[in-house]
């Protein structure tokens, strides 16, 4: 089943990388990727959502036995973001105010 664009795209230099394609290359099924993207997008669209509230909503939906796996994923995501920050081209446009705020919150949480 092809769900199409998930909205999760990263750039590396001039190349765009679809995160869903990357996750499928790691062995995750398309249905798994889509269901997680759908659930996370529903959390992000709640009015007044900050990064802290967003993560709290996600954490509260996780059963106790899966918390360590979630934490591993969160730390890997932070590590990936730090690498992306170091390899971004100097000629990329500056971050928007919202992007800068999210990045600041990520750094504060890491």
Secondary structure by P-SEA (a helix, b strand, c coil): ccccccccccccccccccaaaaaaaacccaaaaaaaaaaaaaaaacccccaaaaaaaaaaaccccaaaaaaaaaaaaaaaaaaaaaacccccccccaaaaaaaaaaaaac
